[in-house]
Amino acid sequence: MNHPRIKHHAGFTLVELIIVIIVVAIMALYASSKYIGVSQFSALAAQEQGIAVIRQLQLGRMQSNIEDVSSLHDRFRLVITGDCLGSQQACNSTTTEPFSHKVVIEEQNMVFNPPQSIDFDLLGNPVRCCLPSGCTGNDSCADPIRIHIASTTESELICINSQGYVYGCQ
């Protein structure tokens, strides 16, 4: 007697299961990153962004061809306040307009120290470091200038040496 064989498909293949597991894992990673919030790398990201901002200000100053430091435009002066690291123009702005010459980390409060303003010469070297209260007769910059960046969980440093080299330091 020949009985016809009945094929029953009662499950998934191994390939189908693996694909579903991979898709669910990707969705879980995406959802968890949104749920967890700001990354712990925010101080490091602020350090990298700060280095880029300082180099951008130096390049703008070198291309300005303004001899006298006292007549510099606000775009070429680096300002460090408790909540801002960027050009004087960007830090003093009251608009919500985004600036490329200011450190901004989304959804994160960063603290920058010490408060000061730094002017660069035509070669990009720091030549005048002033306190927030204003410039005095002795406004020479320390070597290196150390800018402390702190988030709620970690901190980083940016250094500027006497030749204008900007780097992440310890």
C-alpha positions in Angstrom: 0.0 0.0 0.0 1.2 3.3 -0.9 0.2 6.1 1.4 0.7 9.6 0.2 3.1 11.5 2.3 1.8 14.7 3.7 4.3 17.4 4.3 3.7 19.6 7.3 5.5 22.9 7.6 5.4 23.4 11.3 8.2 25.9 12.0 10.7 28.3 10.8 14.0 27.6 9.1 17.3 28.4 10.8 17.9 31.3 8.4 14.6 32.9 9.1 15.2 32.7 12.9 18.6 34.2 12.6 17.3 37.1 10.5 14.5 37.8 12.9 17.0 37.8 15.9 19.3 40.2 14.1 16.5 42.6 13.3 15.2 42.5 16.8 18.7 43.1 18.2 19.2 46.2 15.9 15.9 47.6 17.0 16.7 47.0 20.7 20.1 48.7 20.4 18.4 51.7 18.7 15.6 51.9 21.3 18.0 51.5 24.2 20.3 54.3 23.0 17.3 56.6 22.8 16.1 55.5 26.2 19.5 55.8 28.0 20.0 59.3 26.7 23.3 61.2 26.3 26.4 59.2 25.9 29.2 59.2 28.4 31.5 60.4 25.7 30.1 64.0 25.8 33.3 65.5 27.4 35.4 63.8 24.7 33.1 65.0 22.0 33.3 68.5 23.5 37.1 68.3 23.5 37.2 67.3 19.8 34.7 70.0 18.9 36.6 72.6 21.0 39.9 71.8 19.2 38.1 72.2 15.9 36.5 75.6 17.0 39.9 76.9 18.3 41.6 75.9 15.0 38.8 77.6 13.0 39.3 80.8 15.0 43.0 80.7 14.5 42.6 80.2 10.7 40.1 83.1 10.6 42.6 85.3 12.4 45.5 84.3 10.2 43.4 85.1 7.1 42.1 88.4 8.5 45.4 90.4 8.0 44.5 92.8 10.8 47.8 93.9 12.3 46.5 95.5 15.6 45.2 93.0 18.1 43.0 95.7 19.8 40.9 96.2 16.6 40.1 92.5 16.2 36.6 91.5 15.2 34.6 89.4 17.8 34.8 86.4 15.4 38.6 86.0 16.0 38.7 86.2 19.8 38.4 82.9 21.7 36.2 83.3 24.8 36.0 80.8 27.6 33.1 81.2 30.1 31.5 78.8 32.4 29.0 77.7 29.8 30.6 78.7 26.5 33.8 77.9 24.5 33.9 79.7 21.2 34.2 83.1 19.5 33.2 86.2 21.4 30.5 86.7 18.8 29.0 83.3 19.3 29.2 83.3 23.1 27.6 86.8 23.4 24.9 86.1 20.9 21.3 86.2 22.2 19.8 84.5 19.1 19.1 80.9 18.7 21.0 80.8 15.5 23.5 78.0 15.4 27.2 79.0 15.2 30.0 76.8 13.9 32.5 78.6 16.1 31.0 77.5 19.4 31.0 74.2 21.2 27.5 72.7 21.4 26.7 69.2 22.7 23.0 68.4 22.4 21.1 67.8 25.7 24.3 68.2 27.8 25.5 71.0 30.1 29.2 71.5 29.7 31.4 73.6 32.0 34.5 75.3 30.7 37.3 76.7 32.9 39.2 79.0 33.5 37.1 82.0 32.3 39.3 84.1 29.9 39.6 85.5 26.4 42.4 84.7 24.1 43.7 86.7 21.1 45.8 85.2 18.4 48.4 86.8 16.2 48.7 86.5 12.4 50.6 83.2 12.8 47.9 81.7 15.1 50.0 82.0 18.2 48.2 83.1 21.4 49.4 86.5 22.3 47.0 87.9 24.8 45.0 86.1 27.5 42.6 88.3 29.4 40.4 87.7 32.4 36.6 88.3 32.1 37.0 91.6 34.0 39.2 92.9 31.1 42.7 93.1 29.9 45.5 94.6 32.0 49.1 95.5 31.3 50.5 91.9 31.8 48.3 89.7 29.6 50.8 87.1 28.6 49.5 83.6 28.1 50.7 80.6 30.2 52.5 77.9 28.2 50.5 75.8 27.6 47.1 77.3 28.0 44.9 74.7 29.6 41.1 74.6 29.1 39.2 72.3 31.3 36.0 70.8 30.0 33.6 69.0 32.3 30.3 67.1 31.9 28.4 65.5 34.7 30.4 62.3 34.5 33.8 63.1 33.1 36.3 65.8 32.2 38.9 66.5 29.5 41.5 69.1 28.8 42.5 71.2 25.7 46.0 72.7 25.6 47.3 75.5 23.3 51.1 75.8 23.3 53.0 79.1 22.7 53.3 78.2 19.0 49.5 77.9 18.6 49.3 74.1 18.5 45.9 72.9 19.8 45.7 69.4 21.2 43.9 67.3 23.8 46.2 67.0 26.8 46.1 65.3 30.2 
